[in-house]
Amino acid sequence: MLAVCSFALIGLTIGMYPTRKLFTEWAHEINQGETRERYDYPRTHLAFCGVSVLVMTAAAILLAR
């Protein structure tokens, strides 16, 4: 179970990598006092994050056997 959790976190880290610039931009806006009604997260980034977590979880399960 420890391997699955650690691999899933690595997958999440890899999956969030394309969104780092968007998060940085949002953080600068928040620090300047700007708030939006809604922060639109691109579906492609969400799909990439989900796929990377699933692939890493599957790899952990296969390696743990």
N, C-alpha and C positions, 0 to 999 in steps of 0.2 A: 504494500500500500504506500509505503514511503517513496518508492520509485515512481509510482503513478503520479503522486502529488508533485514531486519534484520535476518530473518530465512535463506535467501539465503547466506548471509555472514557467518553465523554460519556453513552452509553446506560446503561452500568453505574452511573454516578453518579446518573442520573435513576432508575434501577431500584432502587437502594438507599435512596432517599429515604424511602419509607414505613416502613422498618425502623429508622430512626435512633433512635426512642424505645426500641425493644426492645433495641438494641445498648447504649444508654446505661444502661438498667436492668441489663443483664447486666454491664456494666463496673463499676457501683457495687457489685453483689453480689460480684464478684471482688475489688475493692479492700477490701471489708469482710472478706474471708477465706472467703466462702461459695463453695463449688463444687458444681455440680450434676453428676449422672451424665450427663445429656443436655440439651442446649439445643434445644428444639423450635422450628423455624423454620416459620412459617405457609406453607402451600402457595400461598396467594394472593399473598404477597409474592414468592415464588420465581417464580411464573408472570409477574407483572408485570415482574420484573427480566429474565427471559428474553425476553419480548416486546419490551421497550424496547431491549435490546441488538440483537435481530434487526432491528427496524425501523430503528434508527440505522445498522446495518451495510448494510442494503439501500439506505438513502438515500445512504450514502457511495459505494456501488458505482454507483448511478444517476448521481450527480453527477460521478463520476470519468470517466465515458464521454464 
